[in-house]
Amino acid sequence: MSTWQSFRSLGRAMFLGFVRDKGALFFTILFPMMFLVIFGGVFGHQSTSKVEVVEIGAAPLIDQAVARDADLRKTLKVTRYETRAAALKKVEKGDADAAVEQRGGTLDVHYSAADQVKAGTAQGLLGSIVESANQAKSGVAPTYRLAAQQVEDDSLKAIQFFTPSLLGWALASAGVFGASQTLVSWRTKGILRRLRLSPAPIATVFAARVVVSVGVALVQLALFLAVAQLPFFGLKLQGSWWMAVPAVVAGVLAFLGIGMLIGAWAKSQETAQSVTQLVVLPMAFLGGSFFPLDASPGWMRTLSYIFPLRYLNEAMLNVMGRGLGPMSALPQIGVLLGVAVVASLLAMRLFRWDSA
Amino acid sequence: MAYTISADGLRKRYGDVQAVDGVSFDVEEGEFFGILGPNGAGKTTALEIIEGLREADEGTVSVLGLPPWPRNSKLLPRIGVQLQASSFFERLTAREQLQTFASLYGVPARRADAMLEAVGLTAKAGERVEKLSGGQAQRLSIACALVHDPELVFLDEPTAALDPQARRNLWDVLREINTEGRTIVLTTHYMDEAESLCDRVAIMDAGRILRMGPPATLVRGLDSPARISVPSGVLPLDDARALPGAGEAADDGVSLVIETRDPSAVVAAMAARNALTGVQIHGATLEDVFLELTGREYRA
């Protein structure tokens, strides 16, 4: 009796059962992809928004600075209005961050207190233009120079965050759903009994399920990366992104373990389904799949440590989005493998062959 | 000679219910053995103990000379089990279903097509199992139980919920399997099925075997009257009662029915009166034996 043959045919049966299940395909592949497209599209270009300044009449000081400095053109957008009233109206309505008026050697800046951050940025930017103009006038080479460097080697754009974290959510729901539904439906339909009456070792049944799930997860990873790297979304994979692969595998093992636990415990498919939702949705919200945990209140960050998804998200974010080294994912992978072992052991204790 | 199945004093209790209460029987090689009983009689539990799905509280069982419990991977390839529910992998076609089961037993996948042919499902090979009719699904599940060519086959209520055509059709399949030399153990609550298929039946109720033997022997042992019926008007009711050997007689306006333990005397007397037009004689059936043993009151 070839174990390998049983393993392969069971894997094939599970794989065909999955790809022919349009509902499962939608929820594991397309649905998370829709979120990626929406989130990536809506928030994708947020961090590149420019400072908008309106000129009242001509302001040669600014025009020259903008003409000279390509970097400045990336951050500053200048529009000219002939009348002061029209320009100030723009600032009042929030369409422009500041209005400038050059009177001889003086640059008057009009700003609104409604958005102090933007107003401050605009003033700082204009201030530096005045500074450098003064400096150029003096004809002395500058002694001090400011060289700004971001900590990430590219700005942590929204897509850099959403790709790993939405993928984490997709993997968690596919893993937990896949395992719990398979286990419950195979038990209630008597397939487990039937398998028990065949000479195939029981371990092959579970091994086949794990391998199919890992395969599906790697396909999810590939599709997510392919879509997110399209120019429209602009994901830039960082150096050690390949560490996401072991992280995904460890994550899938953890979620399969949780799914098996639910599947071993639940008596009916309906129960398994609702419990799975109760586990996956809060985990996705509080584990940092839909918004960055860095920007969340402290209690939420503390709470997030109980969710396995947090570790998968963090591991993938570190190596894919933040560009940290390959070692940065190891602690999280360790936690995920631990969850997988504990959940599987519990599931084995609760396991039943038939529903009677 | 060694028996294919030898069960001795099997007992199994679930909480307060003594599901199987001292069941002993032997099945010979090549025999078609039936276990009859009302719902909850303990048929399925007894079968599960023999198949090795459950451990008996008491008693011993040997199947093909081997103990079925605990899970015995030497025995499993030699037995085929068709379970009560149609246990199929979801969203696979009939052929894929058989191929999967075949490979679990290390049987080449091409045997799937031979099995489809054997149960008359060749035309449905590419159909998903969810789309098969009740009879087709049952035939497929029997094919799955036979794909590895087992010596001993267990069938648990194979014709439950089938229409009459599908049942007859399945009977032919089962007879064919038995003719090939396989031993078959079948549970059912259809008496006609047991009578028509089985070499020997055991009638079970409340966890015990009440009677065991070939169906014809059981019926003969019942000593119940035969019923002779003729259309109403052929013979007056009072005359019928007066016939030699006649017992109770009744006329419902359609048929006149005479009960008798000596049908040949009654028929001879009717022939003398030229009253045999449209005569029908019904003997006792296995159903009578069953009802006699298990009682007629309805049990939910």
Chai-1 contact restraints between the chains, C-beta under 6 A:
chainA,res_idxA,chainB,res_idxB,connection_type,confidence,min_distance_angstrom,max_distance_angstrom,comment,restraint_id
A,M1,B,G106,contact,1.0,0.0,6.0,A-B,restraint_1
A,S2,B,G106,contact,1.0,0.0,6.0,A-B,restraint_2
A,Q5,B,S103,contact,1.0,0.0,6.0,A-B,restraint_3
A,S6,B,S103,contact,1.0,0.0,6.0,A-B,restraint_4
A,S6,B,L104,contact,1.0,0.0,6.0,A-B,restraint_5
A,S9,B,T100,contact,1.0,0.0,6.0,A-B,restraint_6
A,S9,B,S103,contact,1.0,0.0,6.0,A-B,restraint_7
A,A13,B,F89,contact,1.0,0.0,6.0,A-B,restraint_8
A,A13,B,L92,contact,1.0,0.0,6.0,A-B,restraint_9
A,A13,B,T100,contact,1.0,0.0,6.0,A-B,restraint_10
A,L16,B,L92,contact,1.0,0.0,6.0,A-B,restraint_11
A,G17,B,E90,contact,1.0,0.0,6.0,A-B,restraint_12
A,G17,B,R91,contact,1.0,0.0,6.0,A-B,restraint_13
A,R20,B,R91,contact,1.0,0.0,6.0,A-B,restraint_14
A,K189,B,S87,contact,1.0,0.0,6.0,A-B,restraint_15
A,G190,B,L83,contact,1.0,0.0,6.0,A-B,restraint_16
A,G190,B,A85,contact,1.0,0.0,6.0,A-B,restraint_17
A,G190,B,S87,contact,1.0,0.0,6.0,A-B,restraint_18
A,I191,B,S87,contact,1.0,0.0,6.0,A-B,restraint_19
A,R194,B,S87,contact,1.0,0.0,6.0,A-B,restraint_20
A,L197,B,V81,contact,1.0,0.0,6.0,A-B,restraint_21
A,S198,B,L104,contact,1.0,0.0,6.0,A-B,restraint_22
A,P199,B,S73,contact,1.0,0.0,6.0,A-B,restraint_23
A,P199,B,L76,contact,1.0,0.0,6.0,A-B,restraint_24
A,P199,B,P77,contact,1.0,0.0,6.0,A-B,restraint_25
A,A200,B,L104,contact,1.0,0.0,6.0,A-B,restraint_26
